[in-house]
Amino acid sequence: MIGLVDCNNFYVSCERVFKPSLEGRPVGVLSNNDGCVIARSSELKAMGVEMGTPAFRLQSCLQRGEIHLQSSNYELYGDMSARVRMVLEEGVDEVEPYSIDEMFVRLEGFDDAALSRLARSLYDNVRRDTGLPVCVGVAPTHTLAKLANHVAKSSTAYRGVCILSADGDETRRVLQHTPLGNIWGLGRRMAERLALLGLRTAWDLRVADAKALRRHHSVVLERTILELRGISCITMQDDDIRRRIMVSRSFGRATGEWRDLREAISQHAQHAAEKLRHQRSLARAVYVFLRTNRHRRDLPQHTPELIVELPRPTNDSRPIIAAARQALTRLHRPGYRYMKAGVMLLDLLDIEHHQLSLLDASDDTERQRGERLMATLDTLNRRMGRHTIGFGLPDPEAPWRLRCGNLSSRYTTRWDELLKAKA
């Protein structure tokens, strides 16, 4: 059996853990530069605030104290996600993160009663140890587990935990009441095409001819049908290795200064290299781009981009930063005010299956020293907080830094931002 543990309103819940006064209040979390709403509490949803609502449209409600808006605090959210995973790993042998707030768990070898107790303990333990509310869906396949989690979240009768078998009256009832558009990975367009064939619910798709639909559509649709029947066809490891890694941010305010752009590109390159090492990959090339503000037609526009090939596949921050700076030198033009910059690592390789060239082998000592240096850097930043050590010291007041007018403290990763308790 497979379980899906999904944190409820994750970004908002992370804020509430350290600010209990936000419980029961309409709360929203804003995107980079406090642009628009990217996460909503149940109370904010009930007020009719949609995802993507620009922050300026909510200013009147904010001033009247009807809602509370937080700047996004990704360092806090990422660490809280890691803590959820640690709690789950104490109860099960295998955890497969799917996103920052969703994790699949393997639950093999349990009878029905033991399975129910284990699922309930995961639900209780995450809430107890992290303060975050979750829902747990359990089923024989990833697709059914995703559906079970949705049911656990949408119906209070399940008290946060829903277990679906491959067959059974409960599974059939859930599938019959689930529109095709709510099936994980199906997509709106595919749902519309299937509706033309008379398939409108998950149950309709489950009992359809899988082979015939594969011939007219794809093997992915056939796998979805088999998953709805309780036959496991999806492995999360297939998506574990990303083929590209992008780090880009809109600036807090436009700038054309060389120093500001160099700092921004260097920081983005470092962050991308950290992600590359985390997934144990190597990059062959670095792509850099700059963007002016396309909404300011009164200003000159410039949107350059460039790919720089690396001397050899690497995840060492130093050659990646050097390549990114080389690209920036060729891209930058005086007289333009840039509003966004980004770094993308391309043509990624799995480090476990990469074959060294003769050039790599001849410089093996230096390569090993680089690996030890990067491992030490990552360990220090993981233990002491991100940006504890890095290449270059960015200006905290630099224009390229994000606007975060209401940013909460990074309570779990910064010693100087620990929560203070007063008697």
Secondary structure, 3 states (H helix, E strand, C coil): CEEEEEECCHHHHHHHHHCHHHCCCCEEEECHHHCEEEEECHHHHHCCCCCCCEHHHHHHHHHCCCCEEEECCHHHHHHHHHHHHHHHHHHCCCEEEEECCEEEEECCCCCHHHHHHHHHHHHHHHHHHHCCCEEEEEECCHHHHHHHHHHHHHCHHHCCEEECCCCCHHHHHHHHCCEHHHCCCCCHHHHHHHHCCCCCEHHHHHCCCHHHHHHHCCHHHHHHHHHHCCCCCCCHHHHCCCCCEEEEEEEEEEECCHHHHHHHHHHHHHHHHHHHHHCCEEEEEEEEEEEECCCCCCCCCCCCEEEEEEEEEECCHHHHHHHHHHHHHHHCCCCCCEEEEEEEEECCEEHHHCCCCHHHHHCHHHHHHHHHHHHHHHHHHHHHCCCCCCCCCCCCCCCCCCCCCCCCCCCCCCHHHCCCCCC
